[in-house]
């Protein structure tokens, strides 16, 4: 069992309802892709994260 404040869980559940399953799945795959780039290239991690946010903020 995770030891998480119940209020944080409530906020998380409210937030996740705003996104469709498809949008969450695409964002997850985007994170997987970003992790692969972090491990296989010399690109700046901050830049990779900013690119991820820009790519998925509209979804």
Secondary structure, 3 states (H helix, E strand, C coil): CCCCCHHHHHHHHHHHCCCCHHHHHHHHHHHHHHHHHHHHCCCCHHHHHHHHHHHHCCC
